[in-house]
Amino acid sequence: MDIEKIREDFKILQKDVIYLDNAATSLTPDPVVKAVESYYFDYNANIERGVYTFSQEASKAYEVAHSKVAQFFGVDEKEIIFTKNCTYGINLVASGLKWEKGDRVITTLLEHHANYLPWLRLAEKHGVEVIRISPTKEGFFELKDFEKAVNRKTKLVAVTHVSNCTGTIVPVKEIGEIVHRENGLLLVDGAQSAPHFGINLRELGCDFFSCSGHKMLGPTGTGILYIKKDLRERVEPFELGGGMIKDVDMDDFSLAEGWERFEAGTPNIAGGIGLGAAVDYLSNIGMSKIEAYDRKLTTKMLDGLKSIKKVTIFGSQDPGEKTGVIPFKVSNMSPHKVAFTLDELANIAIRSGLHCCHPFLKYVLNEPFGTARASLYFYNTEEEVDTFIETLKMIV
């Protein structure tokens, strides 16, 4: 990987920012911006509705984007739905499945609110039993806890693939095997995993997988939801309208077969095309190379933080067990003040607070004010990590 050449594709980096908030959103490279721009400049039209040239070009580009994303994840393009973000995809599943009182949903205290709140609502609206499994402070789980919780009433287990708080990689494949033994379904929140290492959804063995385009170089307002082919009929569309039907009569209608079934109305066409360009960009670099480089930077940052006496690192300190999401705190200093001071002194951008993961921070880590969080991606450099560590030493 030629990091300096890669960084030339990210014009925003010319502003001399050290961007370490990649778990919140990634930066966007030129090819993605140009793909979006090309739609608006060259063939701006609605899709799947017109026979004229612009509409045909737009329709083809949008369809190809679905194919690219499907290939990226090793599945059929009919199983890939474009959404506006990871949250929307999870809510689509939560709203689309048919629930009965007494059904059991199992989730965890490690979840982002996007994969926690929808299940709490089911408890309120449908009397669904929600079981919460607690991780260790490092973000690890005991598989036996899932074995105890999963029973014949378990309709779905919803779990993150990688924690946005600790970067811990969760053994979702093994959890899926436990769930499927009782004929339950597995939903995986892949917002933090999809950008950082290769994922074949067939091999992962999940039934639903949701992730955000904007965390994997794509435009904001884009997301991906995988619904396993044989489950499509079990999920009712979140919305009804144009573009997602096969036919409509006076008193009845039939739904389209493929991804169109779940994409009512005019979608984010430019965003979807940009998302296709984003997975092209990632594929051209190679996810294995991205994973290896991420791990190298993570090792360097962890080693640097360990050298600062007044800094506490949360989560696993083994780079083989996590991605480059590194939460920490400075003694006698609030997370927000740490983040503000890093920005003021060296234009370093990190996240601070509760990271949309209040139950874990409050009740597992016992950090009611949250943590500071640095998160890495492949366009970051070793020199940036050095500057981050030296600046933090200065603050301490």
N, C-alpha and C positions, 0 to 999 in steps of 0.2 A: 504493500500500500504506500503510495506516494502522498503523504499527508499534506505537504505544502501545495501540491497540485490540486488535491481535493478541496483544500480551503479556498482556492481561487474561485470555486463554484459557489461559495457562500459570501455574497457581496457584503452582507451585514457585518462580517468579521473584519472588514476594513475599518470599522469604527473603533478598533482596538479594545473591544469588549472581550472579557474572558467569560464565556457563557457556560455556566455550570448548573443550569436548571433544565436539563434535558428530560428529566422525568415528568416535568410539567408540559413542555412542548419542545419539539426539535426545531432547529433552523431549517430553512427551505432552500435547496440548491437551484441554480439557474435553470437546469433542464426542466424542473417542475414548474417554475415560474413561467418559462417560455411555453410550456404545454398549455397552461391556463390562458396565457396571453394569446396564443394562436387560436384558441377557440373563439375568443371575443373579437379578434382582429380578422380572422380568415373565414370562419364558417358559423357564426353565431346564429343558432336556430334551435327550435325545440326538437326533441327526439321522438322517434317511433310514431310520428304523426304525419309528416309531409313526404311527398314524392319528389320534391325539388332538390337540387344538388346540395345546398347547405344542410338541409335537414338529413339527407342521406349520409353526408360526411360526418355530421355530429353524432348520428345514431351509431355509425360504424365505430367511431372513436370511443364512444361510451361502452359499447359492447366489447370492444377489444380490451378496454381497461378491466372489465370484469374477468376476462380470460387471463389477463396478466396476473391479477391478484389470485385467482384460483390456482394457476400454475405455481405461483410463489408459495402457496400453502399446500400444494399437492392434492387438490380436490377438483371436483367438477364445477364448471362455471355456474351451473344452475344452483349450486349450493352457496354461492357467495352473493350476499345482499349488501348494497351500499347504503349506509346510514349517515347520520350527521355526526356521530361520535360513538365511543364505546358505551356510554351511558344509555343512549337511545337503543342500542342493540340489546342490552340486558333487559331494559324495560319492555321491549317488544316481546321477548320470550316470556317475561313475567306476566304480561297482560294477555298474551296469545294462547297460552296453555289453559286448559280447562281445569279448574280447581274445585275440590270438594272439601267440606269440613272434615278435619281429621287427617288430610294429606300432610305429609311431613316434608319440610325443606330444611336442609342442613347447610349452614354457611359458617363463617369463622369470624373471629374478632380481629383478624389481620386485614379484612377487606377495606378497600376504598368504599366510600358511601354509595357509589354507583352500584356496587354488588352487595349492598347491605340493606339500604332503605327500601328497595322494591319488595323484598321478602317480608320486611316488617309490615308493609302495607297489606300484603296478602293475609297476614294474621288478623289484621283489623277488619278487612272486607269479607274474607271467606272462611275465617276460622282455621286457617292453616297453622299447623304447629311448626314453629321455627326453632331449630336447635342451633346453638352457637358453640363452636369448638374453639377452645383457647390455645394459642401457640405459646411457645416459650418467649422470653424476652428477645431472643435472637431471631424469632420468627419461624421457628421450626415446629413441626407437628409430629405427634406419635400416630402412626397409622392405626394402631389399636383403638384410638379414640374414634376414628371413623368407623371401624368395624363394629364398635359397640353402638354407635348412633344410627347406623344404616339398618333399616328393617324393611318389612314388606310394605309398610305405609310410606316409605320414603319415595317421593315422586321425583325429587331433584336435589342434587348437591351442587352448590354454587361456590366456587373457590378461585382465588387469584392464582395465576401462574407464577408471577414474580411480584413481591410486595413493593408498593410504591413508598413504603416507610423505611424498609430495611434492605431492599434489594434481594432478599432471600428467595431462592428458587424452590418452589413448592412441588413435591412429587405428584403431579396431577394424574399422570398415567397410572400409577399404583392406586391412587384414590379412585380413579375411574373403574378399575378392575373390581374394587370392593363394591362400588355402587351398582355395577352391571350384574353382579351376582344376585342381587335382589331386584333386578329389572328396573332400577331407577335410571335417571338421566343425569348427565354431568354437563354443567355449564362452566366454562373457563373464561375468566377475565384475563385477556392477553394483552392489555394495554402496555404493560411494562416488559413483556417478553418478545412480542412480535418485532420490535425494532432492533433487538440485540443479539438474537441467535436464530438459526434456521429452525423452522417448525414445519413438520409434515403432519397435518391434522388427522390423516388416516392412522398414522402410527401413534399419535398422541391418544387417540381413542375417545375423544370427547364427542358429545352430541351437539353442543353449541359452543361457539368461540366468538368472542366479541373483542374488538380492538379499535384504537383510534388512528386515523390517518395522520393527524397532526403530530403524533409522537414518532412517526416513522418517515419523516421528510415530506409528507403530503400537506396539502392545504388545510387550514382550519375549516371546521364544518364538514369534515369527512370522517367516515368510520366504516368498519367492515363487520358484518355478522355472518358467521357460518352456521347454517342449519343442515344437519345431516339429511341426506336425500329422503330417507324413508320416514322422516319425522315432519316433512313439510306439511302434510295434511293435518297434523295434530296441532299446528300453531296457526291461530287465526290472525289475519293481518291486523296490524295496529291501526291502520287507516284505510279508508275506502275512497275510491274516486277514479279519476282518469288514469289510463296507462297500466292498470293492474288487473284488468278483466279480459276474459276471452269473449264474452257476449253479455248483453243486457236485454232483458225483456221487460214488459210492463210491470210484472210483479216478481221477477226473479233475476238472478245474474250468476254467471260462472266465472271463476277466477283463472288467471293465466297460470301457466305451468311452471315457469322458471323463476328467476329472481324478480321479474316484473311483478309477480304476485304480491310482493312486500314493498314495492316502491311506488306508492300512489302519488299522483300529481307530477308536476314537473320537478325532477330531482336537481341536485347541485351538479349540473352537467360538467361545468368547467372543473369543479372540485374532483369529480370522479375521474376525469381525464388526467388531471394532475396527479391523482393517487396512482393511476397506472404508470405515470412517468416516475413516480417515487419508487415503486417496487422495481422498475427497470434499473434505476440508479443503484439501489441496494444489491440487486442481483449482479450487476456488472462489477461491483466491488467484490462481492462474495460474502455471504453471511458468516462463513467460518472465519474469514479474515477479520471481519468486524468483531466477532466474538473474542478472538485471540487478542486483538489490539485493545479492546475494552478491558480485558482482564489484566493486560500489562499496565494500563493506566490506573486501574483500580488498585493493583498491588502497590504501585508507587504512591498513590494518595494515602492509602492505609498506613504504609510505612512512615510517611511524613507526619500524619496525624498522631501516630503512636509516639513520635519523638517530642511532642509538646505536652508537658506535664499537666497543665490545667485543662486539657481537652479530654472529654469522655466520648468514646465511639460507641454507638449502639449497633446492634445486629452482629452477624457473623463477621469475623475478621479474616476469614478464609476466602480468597478471591475465587476459588473453585466452586463455592456454594452460593454465589451471588452475582448480581450484575453491578454496574458502577453507580449504584444508589448508596450514598454513604451519609447516614445521619450522625450528628455529633452535637455536643454542647460545650460551651466554655464556662468554667466555674464563675459564679457570681455575675453572669451576664445573660440577658434575655436573648433568645434566638433571633428576635427581630433586630435587636441592637447589633448582634454579630453580623447579620446580613446587611444592614444599613452601613455599617462601618467598612465592610469589605468593598461595598459599592463606592463609598466615598473615597477610600484610599487608593483603590487600584482598578475601579470599574469591573469588579468581579460580581457576577450575578449568580446568587444561590437562592434557594427557597427557605422560608422559615415559617414556623407555626405548627399546626396540627395536620396538615397535608390531606385534608378530607378523609381522615382516618381516626376520628375522635375516640372510638372505643379502645383501639389498640394503644394509642398514646396515653389516654387517661387511666385505663384499668389494667393494662399489662405492663407498659413501661413506667407507669406512675410519673408521667411528665405532662401535667395538665396545661402547661404553656407551650408544649411541643418541643421541637428540635430545630436546629439548623440542618440543612440537607444540601449536600453537593451531589450532583449527578452528571455523569460523563457520557460522551458519545465519541464516535470515531473521528470527528473533525477536531477534537481537543488535542492538545500537544503535551508532551512531557514538560516543556518549558512553562506552559500555563499552570500545570500542577505545581511546579516549583514556586512560581509566583504566588499562587494561592497559599501554599504552606508558609512561605516567608512572610506574607502579609498577615496571616493568622498569628504567627509568632510575634509580630510587631504589636498586634492588637492585645495579645495576652500580656 
